[in-house]
Amino acid sequence: MPLENVGRLLIILGLLIVATGLLFLVAGRVPFLGRLPGDIHWERDGLSIYVPLATGLLLSVLLSVLLTLVLNLLNRR
């Protein structure tokens, strides 16, 4: 693998790490994230169970679309 390709790969990985960090910073400020209608929350006698089904599904779809777009852009060169 030529060094030019390794350099591009490192830049892309760095940008992905920065984007993930920004996502974690902003995720706590989104009011509906984690409180969607499909999220399940049980609470009884000191036991609390939270299953974020709808939030996980929404994030999965969004990240899949984003990753598909990024990979298509990288393959067009």
N, C-alpha and C positions, 0 to 999 in steps of 0.2 A: 504494500500500500504506500503510495507516494506521500511525502510529508505534507504536500498541499492539501490532500484529502484529510489527513489527520488534523491539520489546523482547522479546516472547516468543521469537522466533527466536534472538536473541542469548543469552538465558538457556539455551535448549535446547542451542545449540552449545557454550556454556561448560560445561554439565553433561556433554556428550559428551566434551569435551576432558579434563575431570577424570577421568571414568570410564576413558578410554584410558590416562591417566597411572597410575592405580591398577592397571590391568590389567598394565602393563609392570612395575610394582614387585612385584606378586604372582607374575607368570608365572615368574620365576626360582626361586621357592620351591616350585612344584608339582613333586613328584618324578617323576611319570610323563610330564610334558609334554616332548615331544621324544624320548622313548624308547619309543614305542608299537610294537607288533609289525609294523605296516605301514611303518614308517620304514626307509629303505634307507641303509646306511652301508658304503662301500667304502674300503679302505685298502691301498695298495701302494707300496712304494719311495718314500716321502716324499710321496705323493699321497693326499689324503683327500677323498672326495666324500660329502656327506650330503644326502639327499633326504627331507624330512619329509612323506611322502604322507599317512599316517594322521593325523598331528597337524594338518596343513592341512585335511584333510577334517573332522575333529572341530571345529576352530575355526570353519570355514565354516558348519557346521550350527548350532552354538551362536549365532553372531552373526546368522545369518539368522532364527532363532527370536526372538532378543531384539529385532532390528530390526522384525520383523513385529508383535510385541507392542506396542512403543513407537508405531509408526505407527497401529495400531488404536486405541490409547488416545487419541492426538492427534486422530483423525478422529471420535471419538464426541462431542466437545464441540459 
